[in-house]
Amino acid sequence: MKKLIQFVKESYAELRKVIWPSRDDVISSVKIVIISTVMVAAILGLVDVLLLFGIRLVF
C-alpha cells in the first residue's frame, strides 16, 4: 500500500512539472489535424475511385 501511495505522490509531482499547452495552441493543433485528415481522406477516396474505374475497364 505504501508503494501505491508513493506512486500517486510522485505522479502528482511529475504532473506539476508539465508545461500544458494554451487553449490557442490546442485549437490550432486540432485544426491542423482535422484539415490533414480531410485531405488524406479525399486523396484516398480519389485513388479508390480511379482504381475502381481501372479495374472495371480491365474486366
matplotlib code that plots the C-alpha trace (Angstrom):
import matplotlib.pyplot as plt

x = [0.0, 2.9, 4.2, 0.9, 0.7, 4.3, 3.5, 0.5, 2.5, 5.4, 2.9, 1.3, 4.7, 5.6, 2.3, 3.0, 6.2, 4.4, 4.0, 0.5, -0.3, -2.5, -6.1, -5.0, -2.2, -4.7, -7.2, -4.6, -3.4, -6.9, -7.5, -4.3, -5.3, -8.8, -7.6, -4.9, -7.5, -9.9, -7.1, -5.9, -9.5, -10.1, -6.8, -7.6, -11.2, -9.8, -7.3, -10.1, -12.4, -9.5, -8.6, -12.2, -12.6, -9.4, -10.5, -13.8, -12.1, -9.9, -12.7]
y = [0.0, 2.3, 1.8, 2.8, 6.0, 6.8, 6.3, 8.6, 11.3, 11.0, 11.1, 14.2, 15.8, 15.0, 16.3, 19.7, 19.9, 19.6, 22.7, 22.4, 24.0, 27.0, 26.9, 28.6, 26.1, 23.2, 24.8, 25.4, 21.8, 20.4, 22.5, 21.1, 17.5, 17.9, 19.5, 16.8, 14.1, 15.5, 15.9, 12.3, 11.0, 12.9, 11.6, 8.0, 8.4, 9.6, 6.8, 4.3, 5.7, 5.7, 2.1, 1.0, 2.7, 1.0, -2.4, -2.0, -1.2, -4.3, -6.7]
z = [0.0, 0.7, -2.8, -4.2, -2.2, -3.1, -6.8, -6.6, -4.9, -7.4, -10.3, -9.0, -8.6, -12.2, -13.5, -11.8, -13.8, -17.1, -19.2, -20.6, -24.0, -24.1, -25.4, -28.6, -29.2, -28.7, -31.1, -33.8, -33.5, -33.7, -36.9, -38.5, -37.6, -39.0, -42.2, -42.7, -42.1, -44.6, -47.2, -46.7, -46.9, -50.2, -51.7, -50.7, -52.0, -55.3, -55.5, -54.7, -57.5, -60.0, -59.1, -59.3, -62.7, -63.9, -62.7, -64.5, -67.7, -67.5, -66.5]

ax = plt.figure().add_subplot(projection="3d")
ax.plot(x, y, z, "-o")
ax.set_aspect("equal")
plt.show()
